């Protein structure tokens, strides 16, 4: 039987957020008005407190730096929630890009890792094309 674990850490800077509670509150308010964008596992949250309990393991915020984490072996294991948060803040970030580091452990294949970057329109930045253009 094989086993795999996926982890990711995305980082960017954002403004107009005081702390993690404020960040979660702003996301909750946004999804209240955009229910069609709500990740399926968050649809079950019947209160702000339940929503906050689900989101908090994914986010850290300190000095305008937002860190979003995914780990399939931990409580923050839902890739759909991770993708929503990263996509949402890609449009709101004040940094020029969001960096996401992905690491996968597969019991048959071993470790693999990659780093991706996206811009303020949540579009991938092709680093290889930029380097080849030099």
N, CA, C and O atoms as a GROMACS GRO file, in nm:
protein
  536
    1UNK      N    1   0.083  -0.117   0.000
    1UNK     CA    2   0.000   0.000   0.000
    1UNK      C    3   0.089   0.125   0.000
    1UNK      O    4   0.182   0.135   0.080
    2UNK      N    5   0.060   0.217  -0.089
    2UNK     CA    6   0.140   0.339  -0.095
    2UNK      C    7   0.077   0.449  -0.010
    2UNK      O    8  -0.041   0.444   0.026
    3UNK      N    9   0.158   0.546   0.020
    3UNK     CA   10   0.118   0.658   0.105
    3UNK      C   11   0.171   0.786   0.043
    3UNK      O   12   0.284   0.788  -0.006
    4UNK      N   13   0.092   0.891   0.046
    4UNK     CA   14   0.144   1.021   0.000
    4UNK      C   15   0.094   1.132   0.092
    4UNK      O   16  -0.014   1.124   0.150
    5UNK      N   17   0.177   1.234   0.102
    5UNK     CA   18   0.146   1.352   0.182
    5UNK      C   19   0.183   1.474   0.100
    5UNK      O   20   0.291   1.480   0.040
    6UNK      N   21   0.095   1.571   0.096
    6UNK     CA   22   0.118   1.694   0.021
    6UNK      C   23   0.119   1.811   0.120
    6UNK      O   24   0.033   1.821   0.207
    7UNK      N   25   0.216   1.898   0.104
    7UNK     CA   26   0.225   2.018   0.185
    7UNK      C   27   0.254   2.136   0.094
    7UNK      O   28   0.321   2.123  -0.009
    8UNK      N   29   0.203   2.252   0.134
    8UNK     CA   30   0.230   2.374   0.058
    8UNK      C   31   0.229   2.492   0.153
    8UNK      O   32   0.157   2.494   0.253
    9UNK      N   33   0.311   2.590   0.120
    9UNK     CA   34   0.314   2.715   0.195
    9UNK      C   35   0.316   2.828   0.093
    9UNK      O   36   0.407   2.837   0.010
   10UNK      N   37   0.215   2.914   0.099
   10UNK     CA   38   0.205   3.030   0.011
   10UNK      C   39   0.226   3.155   0.094
   10UNK      O   40   0.175   3.165   0.206
   11UNK      N   41   0.300   3.252   0.039
   11UNK     CA   42   0.325   3.376   0.112
   11UNK      C   43   0.305   3.496   0.020
   11UNK      O   44   0.334   3.492  -0.099
   12UNK      N   45   0.254   3.604   0.080
   12UNK     CA   46   0.239   3.732   0.012
   12UNK      C   47   0.220   3.839   0.118
   12UNK      O   48   0.213   3.808   0.237
   13UNK      N   49   0.213   3.963   0.076
   13UNK     CA   50   0.184   4.071   0.170
   13UNK      C   51   0.047   4.129   0.138
   13UNK      O   52   0.007   4.136   0.022
   14UNK      N   53  -0.023   4.169   0.243
   14UNK     CA   54  -0.155   4.231   0.227
   14UNK      C   55  -0.166   4.348   0.323
   14UNK      O   56  -0.098   4.353   0.425
   15UNK      N   57  -0.253   4.442   0.289
   15UNK     CA   58  -0.281   4.558   0.374
   15UNK      C   59  -0.424   4.551   0.425
   15UNK      O   60  -0.503   4.465   0.385
   16UNK      N   61  -0.455   4.642   0.514
   16UNK     CA   62  -0.591   4.659   0.565
   16UNK      C   63  -0.642   4.538   0.643
   16UNK      O   64  -0.762   4.510   0.645
   17UNK      N   65  -0.550   4.467   0.707
   17UNK     CA   66  -0.586   4.355   0.793
   17UNK      C   67  -0.512   4.375   0.925
   17UNK      O   68  -0.392   4.402   0.926
   18UNK      N   69  -0.584   4.362   1.035
   18UNK     CA   70  -0.523   4.384   1.166
   18UNK      C   71  -0.455   4.260   1.221
   18UNK      O   72  -0.344   4.268   1.275
   19UNK      N   73  -0.522   4.146   1.208
   19UNK     CA   74  -0.472   4.020   1.263
   19UNK      C   75  -0.546   3.904   1.198
   19UNK      O   76  -0.626   3.925   1.106
   20UNK      N   77  -0.521   3.784   1.244
   20UNK     CA   78  -0.585   3.665   1.185
   20UNK      C   79  -0.737   3.671   1.200
   20UNK      O   80  -0.809   3.634   1.107
   21UNK      N   81  -0.785   3.717   1.315
   21UNK     CA   82  -0.931   3.726   1.334
   21UNK      C   83  -0.994   3.822   1.235
   21UNK      O   84  -1.101   3.794   1.180
   22UNK      N   85  -0.930   3.934   1.210
   22UNK     CA   86  -0.980   4.030   1.112
   22UNK      C   87  -0.976   3.970   0.972
   22UNK      O   88  -1.071   3.987   0.895
   23UNK      N   89  -0.869   3.899   0.940
   23UNK     CA   90  -0.856   3.833   0.810
   23UNK      C   91  -0.970   3.733   0.789
   23UNK      O   92  -1.032   3.731   0.683
   24UNK      N   93  -0.996   3.651   0.889
   24UNK     CA   94  -1.103   3.551   0.880
   24UNK      C   95  -1.239   3.619   0.869
   24UNK      O   96  -1.325   3.575   0.794
   25UNK      N   97  -1.258   3.726   0.944
   25UNK     CA   98  -1.384   3.801   0.939
   25UNK      C   99  -1.407   3.859   0.800
   25UNK      O  100  -1.519   3.853   0.748
   26UNK      N  101  -1.302   3.914   0.740
   26UNK     CA  102  -1.315   3.969   0.605
   26UNK      C  103  -1.347   3.859   0.503
   26UNK      O  104  -1.428   3.882   0.413
   27UNK      N  105  -1.286   3.742   0.517
   27UNK     CA  106  -1.317   3.630   0.428
   27UNK      C  107  -1.461   3.584   0.445
   27UNK      O  108  -1.531   3.557   0.347
   28UNK      N  109  -1.506   3.576   0.569
   28UNK     CA  110  -1.644   3.535   0.600
   28UNK      C  111  -1.742   3.633   0.536
   28UNK      O  112  -1.839   3.590   0.473
   29UNK      N  113  -1.718   3.762   0.552
   29UNK     CA  114  -1.806   3.863   0.493
   29UNK      C  115  -1.807   3.851   0.340
   29UNK      O  116  -1.913   3.862   0.278
   30UNK      N  117  -1.691   3.828   0.281
   30UNK     CA  118  -1.683   3.812   0.137
   30UNK      C  119  -1.767   3.693   0.091
   30UNK      O  120  -1.846   3.705  -0.003
   31UNK      N  121  -1.751   3.579   0.157
   31UNK     CA  122  -1.824   3.459   0.116
   31UNK      C  123  -1.973   3.468   0.142
   31UNK      O  124  -2.053   3.401   0.077
   32UNK      N  125  -2.012   3.552   0.238
   32UNK     CA  126  -2.154   3.575   0.263
   32UNK      C  127  -2.219   3.636   0.140
   32UNK      O  128  -2.336   3.610   0.110
   33UNK      N  129  -2.143   3.719   0.068
   33UNK     CA  130  -2.194   3.784  -0.053
   33UNK      C  131  -2.156   3.712  -0.182
   33UNK      O  132  -2.200   3.752  -0.290
   34UNK      N  133  -2.075   3.606  -0.172
   34UNK     CA  134  -2.030   3.530  -0.290
   34UNK      C  135  -2.038   3.380  -0.258
   34UNK      O  136  -1.939   3.308  -0.267
   35UNK      N  137  -2.156   3.335  -0.222
   35UNK     CA  138  -2.174   3.197  -0.179
   35UNK      C  139  -2.132   3.095  -0.284
   35UNK      O  140  -2.091   2.984  -0.249
   36UNK      N  141  -2.142   3.131  -0.412
   36UNK     CA  142  -2.105   3.038  -0.518
   36UNK      C  143  -1.955   3.009  -0.521
   36UNK      O  144  -1.913   2.913  -0.586
   37UNK      N  145  -1.874   3.089  -0.452
   37UNK     CA  146  -1.729   3.067  -0.445
   37UNK      C  147  -1.688   2.990  -0.320
   37UNK      O  148  -1.570   2.959  -0.304
   38UNK      N  149  -1.781   2.958  -0.234
   38UNK     CA  150  -1.751   2.893  -0.107
   38UNK      C  151  -1.706   2.749  -0.128
   38UNK      O  152  -1.778   2.671  -0.192
   39UNK      N  153  -1.588   2.710  -0.077
   39UNK     CA  154  -1.545   2.570  -0.085
   39UNK      C  155  -1.650   2.479  -0.020
   39UNK      O  156  -1.711   2.515   0.080
   40UNK      N  157  -1.669   2.362  -0.076
   40UNK     CA  158  -1.777   2.273  -0.033
   40UNK      C  159  -1.773   2.241   0.117
   40UNK      O  160  -1.879   2.235   0.180
   41UNK      N  161  -1.655   2.219   0.174
   41UNK     CA  162  -1.649   2.186   0.317
   41UNK      C  163  -1.682   2.304   0.408
   41UNK      O  164  -1.709   2.284   0.526
   42UNK      N  165  -1.680   2.425   0.354
   42UNK     CA  166  -1.717   2.541   0.434
   42UNK      C  167  -1.866   2.569   0.429
   42UNK      O  168  -1.917   2.648   0.508
   43UNK      N  169  -1.937   2.505   0.335
   43UNK     CA  170  -2.082   2.523   0.326
   43UNK      C  171  -2.153   2.471   0.450
   43UNK      O  172  -2.263   2.515   0.482
   44UNK      N  173  -2.089   2.378   0.519
   44UNK     CA  174  -2.148   2.318   0.639
   44UNK      C  175  -2.138   2.407   0.762
   44UNK      O  176  -2.203   2.381   0.863
   45UNK      N  177  -2.058   2.513   0.755
   45UNK     CA  178  -2.042   2.603   0.869
   45UNK      C  179  -2.168   2.686   0.886
   45UNK      O  180  -2.209   2.758   0.795
   46UNK      N  181  -2.230   2.675   1.002
   46UNK     CA  182  -2.355   2.747   1.026
   46UNK      C  183  -2.335   2.876   1.105
   46UNK      O  184  -2.431   2.949   1.131
   47UNK      N  185  -2.210   2.904   1.142
   47UNK     CA  186  -2.183   3.026   1.218
   47UNK      C  187  -2.042   3.076   1.186
   47UNK      O  188  -1.960   3.004   1.129
   48UNK      N  189  -2.018   3.201   1.224
   48UNK     CA  190  -1.884   3.257   1.207
   48UNK      C  191  -1.782   3.176   1.286
   48UNK      O  192  -1.672   3.152   1.238
   49UNK      N  193  -1.817   3.133   1.406
   49UNK     CA  194  -1.725   3.058   1.491
   49UNK      C  195  -1.683   2.927   1.426
   49UNK      O  196  -1.565   2.891   1.430
   50UNK      N  197  -1.777   2.856   1.364
   50UNK     CA  198  -1.743   2.731   1.294
   50UNK      C  199  -1.653   2.760   1.174
   50UNK      O  200  -1.557   2.688   1.148
   51UNK      N  201  -1.686   2.867   1.102
   51UNK     CA  202  -1.605   2.908   0.987
   51UNK      C  203  -1.463   2.940   1.032
   51UNK      O  204  -1.366   2.895   0.970
   52UNK      N  205  -1.450   3.018   1.138
   52UNK     CA  206  -1.318   3.056   1.190
   52UNK      C  207  -1.239   2.934   1.234
   52UNK      O  208  -1.118   2.927   1.211
   53UNK      N  209  -1.305   2.838   1.297
   53UNK     CA  210  -1.236   2.715   1.340
   53UNK      C  211  -1.181   2.638   1.220
   53UNK      O  212  -1.075   2.575   1.230
   54UNK      N  213  -1.252   2.642   1.108
   54UNK     CA  214  -1.206   2.572   0.988
   54UNK      C  215  -1.091   2.646   0.919
   54UNK      O  216  -0.998   2.582   0.870
   55UNK      N  217  -1.098   2.777   0.914
   55UNK     CA  218  -1.001   2.857   0.838
   55UNK      C  219  -0.871   2.879   0.916
   55UNK      O  220  -0.763   2.881   0.856
   56UNK      N  221  -0.880   2.897   1.047
   56UNK     CA  222  -0.762   2.936   1.125
   56UNK      C  223  -0.639   2.848   1.106
   56UNK      O  224  -0.528   2.902   1.101
   57UNK      N  225  -0.650   2.716   1.094
   57UNK     CA  226  -0.528   2.636   1.075
   57UNK      C  227  -0.454   2.663   0.942
   57UNK      O  228  -0.339   2.623   0.926
   58UNK      N  229  -0.520   2.729   0.849
   58UNK     CA  230  -0.460   2.755   0.719
   58UNK      C  231  -0.381   2.885   0.713
   58UNK      O  232  -0.295   2.900   0.626
   59UNK      N  233  -0.408   2.979   0.804
   59UNK     CA  234  -0.353   3.114   0.788
   59UNK      C  235  -0.272   3.161   0.908
   59UNK      O  236  -0.303   3.131   1.023
   60UNK      N  237  -0.168   3.236   0.877
   60UNK     CA  238  -0.089   3.309   0.976
   60UNK      C  239  -0.072   3.449   0.920
   60UNK      O  240  -0.060   3.467   0.798
   61UNK      N  241  -0.070   3.548   1.007
   61UNK     CA  242  -0.055   3.686   0.962
   61UNK      C  243   0.031   3.761   1.062
   61UNK      O  244   0.003   3.762   1.182
   62UNK      N  245   0.138   3.825   1.009
   62UNK     CA  246   0.228   3.900   1.095
   62UNK      C  247   0.296   4.010   1.013
   62UNK      O  248   0.357   3.981   0.910
   63UNK      N  249   0.285   4.134   1.058
   63UNK     CA  250   0.349   4.248   0.990
   63UNK      C  251   0.317   4.252   0.840
   63UNK      O  252   0.409   4.264   0.759
   64UNK      N  253   0.193   4.244   0.804
   64UNK     CA  254   0.145   4.248   0.665
   64UNK      C  255   0.181   4.124   0.583
   64UNK      O  256   0.146   4.118   0.465
   65UNK      N  257   0.248   4.026   0.640
   65UNK     CA  258   0.284   3.903   0.568
   65UNK      C  259   0.181   3.794   0.597
   65UNK      O  260   0.162   3.753   0.712
   66UNK      N  261   0.115   3.750   0.493
   66UNK     CA  262   0.017   3.642   0.502
   66UNK      C  263   0.084   3.512   0.461
   66UNK      O  264   0.146   3.503   0.354
   67UNK      N  265   0.071   3.411   0.545
   67UNK     CA  266   0.120   3.277   0.514
   67UNK      C  267   0.000   3.184   0.514
   67UNK      O  268  -0.078   3.181   0.609
   68UNK      N  269  -0.014   3.108   0.406
   68UNK     CA  270  -0.125   3.014   0.391
   68UNK      C  271  -0.064   2.875   0.379
   68UNK      O  272   0.024   2.852   0.297
   69UNK      N  273  -0.113   2.782   0.464
   69UNK     CA  274  -0.051   2.650   0.469
   69UNK      C  275  -0.152   2.539   0.438
   69UNK      O  276  -0.271   2.550   0.467
   70UNK      N  277  -0.098   2.434   0.377
   70UNK     CA  278  -0.174   2.312   0.349
   70UNK      C  279  -0.087   2.194   0.390
   70UNK      O  280   0.032   2.191   0.358
   71UNK      N  281  -0.145   2.098   0.459
   71UNK     CA  282  -0.073   1.975   0.492
   71UNK      C  283  -0.177   1.864   0.503
   71UNK      O  284  -0.261   1.866   0.593
   72UNK      N  285  -0.171   1.769   0.412
   72UNK     CA  286  -0.274   1.665   0.408
   72UNK      C  287  -0.270   1.571   0.528
   72UNK      O  288  -0.360   1.489   0.546
   73UNK      N  289  -0.166   1.581   0.611
   73UNK     CA  290  -0.160   1.500   0.732
   73UNK      C  291  -0.201   1.578   0.857
   73UNK      O  292  -0.196   1.524   0.968
   74UNK      N  293  -0.241   1.702   0.840
   74UNK     CA  294  -0.277   1.786   0.954
   74UNK      C  295  -0.422   1.832   0.940
   74UNK      O  296  -0.495   1.789   0.850
   75UNK      N  297  -0.462   1.920   1.030
   75UNK     CA  298  -0.599   1.970   1.030
   75UNK      C  299  -0.627   2.059   0.908
   75UNK      O  300  -0.741   2.068   0.863
   76UNK      N  301  -0.526   2.123   0.856
   76UNK     CA  302  -0.541   2.209   0.737
   76UNK      C  303  -0.516   2.127   0.610
   76UNK      O  304  -0.421   2.153   0.536
   77UNK      N  305  -0.602   2.029   0.587
   77UNK     CA  306  -0.575   1.929   0.483
   77UNK      C  307  -0.661   1.942   0.358
   77UNK      O  308  -0.648   1.861   0.267
   78UNK      N  309  -0.749   2.041   0.350
   78UNK     CA  310  -0.842   2.052   0.238
   78UNK      C  311  -0.784   2.142   0.129
   78UNK      O  312  -0.773   2.264   0.147
   79UNK      N  313  -0.746   2.083   0.017
   79UNK     CA  314  -0.685   2.159  -0.092
   79UNK      C  315  -0.782   2.260  -0.152
   79UNK      O  316  -0.739   2.364  -0.201
   80UNK      N  317  -0.911   2.232  -0.149
   80UNK     CA  318  -1.009   2.326  -0.202
   80UNK      C  319  -1.011   2.455  -0.119
   80UNK      O  320  -1.021   2.564  -0.174
   81UNK      N  321  -1.001   2.441   0.013
   81UNK     CA  322  -0.996   2.558   0.101
   81UNK      C  323  -0.866   2.634   0.077
   81UNK      O  324  -0.867   2.757   0.065
   82UNK      N  325  -0.754   2.563   0.070
   82UNK     CA  326  -0.625   2.625   0.042
   82UNK      C  327  -0.628   2.702  -0.090
   82UNK      O  328  -0.582   2.816  -0.097
   83UNK      N  329  -0.682   2.640  -0.193
   83UNK     CA  330  -0.690   2.704  -0.325
   83UNK      C  331  -0.779   2.828  -0.321
   83UNK      O  332  -0.748   2.929  -0.385
   84UNK      N  333  -0.889   2.822  -0.246
   84UNK     CA  334  -0.975   2.940  -0.234
   84UNK      C  335  -0.900   3.054  -0.167
   84UNK      O  336  -0.901   3.167  -0.217
   85UNK      N  337  -0.835   3.026  -0.056
   85UNK     CA  338  -0.765   3.133   0.018
   85UNK      C  339  -0.653   3.193  -0.067
   85UNK      O  340  -0.640   3.315  -0.075
   86UNK      N  341  -0.573   3.109  -0.130
   86UNK     CA  342  -0.463   3.162  -0.212
   86UNK      C  343  -0.518   3.242  -0.330
   86UNK      O  344  -0.465   3.348  -0.362
   87UNK      N  345  -0.620   3.191  -0.394
   87UNK     CA  346  -0.680   3.263  -0.507
   87UNK      C  347  -0.742   3.395  -0.464
   87UNK      O  348  -0.726   3.496  -0.533
   88UNK      N  349  -0.811   3.394  -0.352
   88UNK     CA  350  -0.874   3.515  -0.300
   88UNK      C  351  -0.771   3.623  -0.270
   88UNK      O  352  -0.788   3.738  -0.310
   89UNK      N  353  -0.665   3.586  -0.202
   89UNK     CA  354  -0.564   3.685  -0.165
   89UNK      C  355  -0.467   3.719  -0.276
   89UNK      O  356  -0.395   3.819  -0.266
   90UNK      N  357  -0.462   3.640  -0.382
   90UNK     CA  358  -0.380   3.679  -0.497
   90UNK      C  359  -0.432   3.811  -0.554
   90UNK      O  360  -0.353   3.895  -0.598
   91UNK      N  361  -0.563   3.829  -0.555
   91UNK     CA  362  -0.621   3.952  -0.608
   91UNK      C  363  -0.607   4.070  -0.510
   91UNK      O  364  -0.611   4.185  -0.553
   92UNK      N  365  -0.591   4.042  -0.382
   92UNK     CA  366  -0.587   4.147  -0.280
   92UNK      C  367  -0.446   4.178  -0.230
   92UNK      O  368  -0.428   4.272  -0.153
   93UNK      N  369  -0.348   4.100  -0.272
   93UNK     CA  370  -0.213   4.119  -0.217
   93UNK      C  371  -0.152   4.250  -0.265
   93UNK      O  372  -0.184   4.300  -0.373
   94UNK      N  373  -0.063   4.303  -0.183
   94UNK     CA  374   0.009   4.425  -0.219
   94UNK      C  375   0.147   4.391  -0.276
   94UNK      O  376   0.210   4.475  -0.340
   95UNK      N  377   0.193   4.270  -0.253
   95UNK     CA  378   0.319   4.226  -0.314
   95UNK      C  379   0.296   4.202  -0.462
   95UNK      O  380   0.182   4.189  -0.507
   96UNK      N  381   0.404   4.196  -0.539
   96UNK     CA  382   0.394   4.177  -0.683
   96UNK      C  383   0.363   4.033  -0.722
   96UNK      O  384   0.321   4.006  -0.834
   97UNK      N  385   0.385   3.942  -0.628
   97UNK     CA  386   0.360   3.801  -0.656
   97UNK      C  387   0.335   3.725  -0.527
   97UNK      O  388   0.371   3.770  -0.418
   98UNK      N  389   0.273   3.609  -0.542
   98UNK     CA  390   0.256   3.515  -0.432
   98UNK      C  391   0.345   3.394  -0.464
   98UNK      O  392   0.338   3.337  -0.573
   99UNK      N  393   0.427   3.358  -0.369
   99UNK     CA  394   0.515   3.243  -0.385
   99UNK      C  395   0.453   3.124  -0.312
   99UNK      O  396   0.411   3.135  -0.197
  100UNK      N  397   0.446   3.010  -0.382
  100UNK     CA  398   0.393   2.889  -0.321
  100UNK      C  399   0.495   2.776  -0.338
  100UNK      O  400   0.535   2.744  -0.450
  101UNK      N  401   0.534   2.718  -0.227
  101UNK     CA  402   0.628   2.606  -0.227
  101UNK      C  403   0.547   2.479  -0.199
  101UNK      O  404   0.477   2.470  -0.099
  102UNK      N  405   0.558   2.383  -0.290
  102UNK     CA  406   0.487   2.256  -0.279
  102UNK      C  407   0.586   2.144  -0.252
  102UNK      O  408   0.691   2.138  -0.316
  103UNK      N  409   0.555   2.056  -0.157
  103UNK     CA  410   0.638   1.940  -0.128
  103UNK      C  411   0.545   1.819  -0.119
  103UNK      O  412   0.441   1.824  -0.053
  104UNK      N  413   0.584   1.712  -0.185
  104UNK     CA  414   0.507   1.589  -0.181
  104UNK      C  415   0.598   1.475  -0.140
  104UNK      O  416   0.710   1.461  -0.190
  105UNK      N  417   0.549   1.393  -0.048
  105UNK     CA  418   0.618   1.270  -0.014
  105UNK      C  419   0.529   1.155  -0.059
  105UNK      O  420   0.413   1.146  -0.020
  106UNK      N  421   0.585   1.068  -0.140
  106UNK     CA  422   0.516   0.949  -0.188
  106UNK      C  423   0.601   0.830  -0.148
  106UNK      O  424   0.720   0.826  -0.177
  107UNK      N  425   0.540   0.732  -0.084
  107UNK     CA  426   0.617   0.618  -0.034
  107UNK      C  427   0.682   0.538  -0.147
  107UNK      O  428   0.779   0.467  -0.122
  108UNK      N  429   0.633   0.549  -0.268
  108UNK     CA  430   0.693   0.479  -0.381
  108UNK      C  431   0.793   0.565  -0.457
  108UNK      O  432   0.896   0.516  -0.504
  109UNK      N  433   0.763   0.694  -0.471
  109UNK     CA  434   0.844   0.784  -0.553
  109UNK      C  435   0.941   0.869  -0.472
  109UNK      O  436   1.036   0.924  -0.529
  110UNK      N  437   0.920   0.883  -0.343
  110UNK     CA  438   1.006   0.967  -0.260
  110UNK      C  439   0.956   1.110  -0.254
  110UNK      O  440   0.836   1.136  -0.268
  111UNK      N  441   1.049   1.202  -0.234
  111UNK     CA  442   1.015   1.344  -0.222
  111UNK      C  443   1.019   1.413  -0.357
  111UNK      O  444   1.100   1.380  -0.443
  112UNK      N  445   0.931   1.510  -0.374
  112UNK     CA  446   0.936   1.600  -0.488
  112UNK      C  447   0.894   1.738  -0.439
  112UNK      O  448   0.818   1.750  -0.343
  113UNK      N  449   0.944   1.839  -0.504
  113UNK     CA  450   0.912   1.975  -0.463
  113UNK      C  451   0.913   2.067  -0.584
  113UNK      O  452   0.981   2.041  -0.683
  114UNK      N  453   0.838   2.174  -0.573
  114UNK     CA  454   0.836   2.276  -0.676
  114UNK      C  455   0.796   2.409  -0.612
  114UNK      O  456   0.736   2.413  -0.505
  115UNK      N  457   0.831   2.516  -0.679
  115UNK     CA  458   0.790   2.648  -0.635
  115UNK      C  459   0.718   2.715  -0.751
  115UNK      O  460   0.767   2.716  -0.864
  116UNK      N  461   0.603   2.772  -0.721
  116UNK     CA  462   0.527   2.844  -0.823
  116UNK      C  463   0.506   2.988  -0.776
  116UNK      O  464   0.513   3.018  -0.657
  117UNK      N  465   0.480   3.074  -0.872
  117UNK     CA  466   0.454   3.215  -0.844
  117UNK      C  467   0.330   3.256  -0.922
  117UNK      O  468   0.309   3.212  -1.035
  118UNK      N  469   0.246   3.340  -0.860
  118UNK     CA  470   0.132   3.395  -0.932
  118UNK      C  471   0.129   3.546  -0.912
  118UNK      O  472   0.181   3.598  -0.813
  119UNK      N  473   0.066   3.615  -1.007
  119UNK     CA  474   0.060   3.761  -1.002
  119UNK      C  475  -0.070   3.808  -0.937
  119UNK      O  476  -0.146   3.727  -0.884
  120UNK      N  477  -0.095   3.939  -0.942
  120UNK     CA  478  -0.212   3.999  -0.878
  120UNK      C  479  -0.344   3.964  -0.948
  120UNK      O  480  -0.451   3.999  -0.900
  121UNK      N  481  -0.336   3.894  -1.061
  121UNK     CA  482  -0.455   3.846  -1.130
  121UNK      C  483  -0.471   3.696  -1.114
  121UNK      O  484  -0.550   3.632  -1.184
  122UNK      N  485  -0.396   3.639  -1.020
  122UNK     CA  486  -0.397   3.496  -0.992
  122UNK      C  487  -0.357   3.412  -1.115
  122UNK      O  488  -0.405   3.301  -1.135
  123UNK      N  489  -0.268   3.468  -1.196
  123UNK     CA  490  -0.214   3.398  -1.313
  123UNK      C  491  -0.073   3.352  -1.280
  123UNK      O  492   0.004   3.425  -1.218
  124UNK      N  493  -0.040   3.231  -1.323
  124UNK     CA  494   0.095   3.180  -1.300
  124UNK      C  495   0.199   3.266  -1.371
  124UNK      O  496   0.178   3.311  -1.484
  125UNK      N  497   0.311   3.287  -1.304
  125UNK     CA  498   0.426   3.357  -1.363
  125UNK      C  499   0.523   3.250  -1.408
  125UNK      O  500   0.569   3.169  -1.328
  126UNK      N  501   0.556   3.250  -1.536
  126UNK     CA  502   0.645   3.149  -1.593
  126UNK      C  503   0.790   3.192  -1.571
  126UNK      O  504   0.846   3.265  -1.653
  127UNK      N  505   0.850   3.147  -1.463
  127UNK     CA  506   0.986   3.185  -1.428
  127UNK      C  507   1.086   3.132  -1.531
  127UNK      O  508   1.181   3.202  -1.566
  128UNK      N  509   1.066   3.011  -1.581
  128UNK     CA  510   1.157   2.954  -1.681
  128UNK      C  511   1.159   3.039  -1.807
  128UNK      O  512   1.265   3.061  -1.866
  129UNK      N  513   1.042   3.087  -1.850
  129UNK     CA  514   1.038   3.172  -1.970
  129UNK      C  515   1.112   3.302  -1.945
  129UNK      O  516   1.181   3.353  -2.033
  130UNK      N  517   1.098   3.357  -1.825
  130UNK     CA  518   1.170   3.481  -1.793
  130UNK      C  519   1.320   3.459  -1.793
  130UNK      O  520   1.395   3.542  -1.844
  131UNK      N  521   1.364   3.348  -1.737
  131UNK     CA  522   1.508   3.319  -1.733
  131UNK      C  523   1.562   3.290  -1.873
  131UNK      O  524   1.673   3.331  -1.906
  132UNK      N  525   1.485   3.221  -1.954
  132UNK     CA  526   1.529   3.191  -2.090
  132UNK      C  527   1.532   3.315  -2.178
  132UNK      O  528   1.604   3.317  -2.278
  133UNK      N  529   1.456   3.417  -2.143
  133UNK     CA  530   1.453   3.540  -2.222
  133UNK      C  531   1.572   3.630  -2.195
  133UNK      O  532   1.592   3.728  -2.266
  134UNK      N  533   1.651   3.598  -2.095
  134UNK     CA  534   1.766   3.682  -2.058
  134UNK      C  535   1.878   3.670  -2.157
  134UNK      O  536   1.982   3.734  -2.140
   0.00000   0.00000   0.00000
